[in-house]
Amino acid sequence: MTFSVALRHDFPGLALNIDFSAPASGITVLFGRSGCGKTSVVLAVAGLLAADRCRVAIGDRVLTDTAEKIFVAPENRRVGLVFQDARLFPHMNVATNLRYGERRAPADATSAIGFDEIVELLGLSKLLGRRPHSLSGGERQRVAIGRALLSRPRLLAMDEPLASLDAERRAEILPYLLRLRRTLDLPILYVTHALDEAARLADTLVLIRAGRVLEAGRPADLLWRADLPFARRDEAAAVLDGTVASHHPARQLSGIEAGGHVFLVPSLDAPLGTKVRLRIPAREVILAATEPTGISVHNVIEGVVRSIVEDPARHAAMVEVALDGEGLLARITPDAVARLGLVPGRPVLALVKSMAIEVFSR
């Protein structure tokens, strides 16, 4: 089953032409700069934007089809909305805010997860008696997500829910979002312009630029591409989905199978077979033509140069290193490209420190 959006609408200064589909489970991340049209997609999905041309469907349930004159009223769409500002009722405590969402659920709506389960899932049990003004930003957003889920939505749409939070609060709430993905059989549409959020959360990544979909697909397929805007950001990084394959207690290391290789990382407290995602920053990848000796780097990964793209603004070159169906991205100097004789198709070794690899549970 898929979740699909086809949207055309003209705004002053911006012509939207959005078309993508994604599995109707997991997290679909809309990524792009402010003003590129991400929020308009959310509003169209929720029925709050009367687009010139639009078709939105979750599986075989069509919410909007202007060609067929189908339009389901917003209140009947069962789209749970969470915005950048939590929009909680200030005169209600957390429990009453949550119950408000529950009261708005359709009478015939069913769900395997109820009030107590949502409270447990989002870690809200100690907050139920408190008012919104006494909560941190991250706590308010968790309550807003819980309220949206208790309305029994068919789709959860979150528009920049972490944008107003500092780094500490963002780090606090991200694990809860991943817990939603693992626990709920529910499509989640998530808007962000933060690359680290997209890399960590997305099952499907939709890159939007100036009102159009530039690319859409798995993060592991897109984030290592040197020709896409991701590569020009300071935090450019490839991601690899893998599994915990081994533990080496004496060495205080764990092995992760990903991209046809085993990456060694600092010891993980996770059973063998646990699904994880690796994020490997481009600035942390060193390339070599021959295998070095006498170095501290644990990961020496064989690959093939797929593409080299100059980044004049940084006096750098972005090198795509193909692995088994996926790849790494390395930011090096043009001088290093010349000294190593790197060209597409040439075998190369990618050196990655174990401490430089970020590991996220999936």
Summary of the structure (lengths in Angstrom):
residues: 362
radius of gyration: 22.3
end to end distance: 21.0
largest distance: 69.1
contacts: 1183
relative contact order: 0.12
helix: 29%
strand: 38%
